[in-house]
């Protein structure tokens, strides 16, 4: 299994979305949020987070290549395309961030990406 697939699997497992489950892991989140506050993400939120997880895996890989080969034209094109794709999500993300649970999960994923980079 590639590092990218492993990272995505760990991310989805962390979110509790693997194997069709959509409830965020109480154990993983208990340090940050009251267990009674954890609830299921709606299908739109789940879809966004799965797509975002896939995007993060691609972006992390592009950053890794950038560190080793900063002049790679192909990699720089991928970075531009990934950045443009993330900008397309901005209106939807703004709306989804109004939900506190979603916002928490999204911010946690940002921390994960920061640690990976």
N, C-alpha and C positions, 0 to 999 in steps of 0.2 A: 504494500500500500504506500503510495507516495506521501510525502510530508504534507502536501496540500490537502489530500483527502483526509489524513489523520487530523489535521487542524480543523477542517470543516466538521468532521464527525465529533470532535471534542466540543466545538462551539455549539453545535446543535444539541448535543447531549447536555451541555451546561444549561441551555435554554429549556430543556425538557421537551424538545420537539422531535427527538429521534423516536423511531418506531411508532409514529402516530400520536405520541403523547404531547399534550400541549400545556400541561401544568408546569410552571417553573419549579425547579427543585427547591423544596423548603429548606433542606440542609444548606445548599449553596447560598441561598439568599437570606437566611435567618440572621446573619450578622449585620445585614443592611436594612432589613424591612421586617415588620411584624408578620409572622406566618399567616395571621388572619387577613392580612392585606393582599397576600399573593392570590391571584385568581387567573383564570384562563385568559389567554390572549384571544381576541376574536380572529376569524379566518384572515381578514385583511392584514392584521398585525403580524400574524404568523407568516403569511406569504412575504410580507416586506422583510421580516427578519431572516427568513431563509435566503431570499435574494441578496440581502445585505451581507449575510454570512459568506455566500459564494463570492460576492464582490470583494469582501475583505481578504479572502484567500488569494484572489488574483492580485490585489493591490500589494499585499505583503510580499508575494513572490516578486513583483516588479521592483519593490523597494530593495529586496535582497540582491537582485541583479544590478540595480543602480549602484549599490555599494561596491560591488566587485568590478563592474564595467560601466562607469558613468557615461561613456561616450557611445553606448549602443543605441543606434538610431531606431532599431526595431523595438527595443525596450522603452525608449522615450515615447514612441508612438503609442505603445500600449498604455503608458502612464497618462498620456493626454486623453485617450479614449475612456479610460476608467474614470478620470476626473470629470469628463463631460457627462458620463453616465450618472455619476453621483449628483451632479447639478440638476439633472432631470428629475430626481427624486425629491428635491427640496420642497415643493408644494405639498406633496403627500406626507413627507416627514414632519413638516410643520403642523399638519393636522393631527397626525398620530401622536406627536409629543404632548398633546393636551391631556392624554391619559397618563396618570402618574406611574402606573406599573409598566407600561410600554416605555416611558421615558427612562425609568430606572434600568430596564433591561438594555435599552439602546446605549445608555451611558456606560454600563458595564462592558458592553461589547467594544466600545471605543477604548476603554482601558485595556482590554485584551489586545487590541490591535497595537496600541502604544507599546505594550510590553514586548510584542512580537517584533516590532520594528526596532 
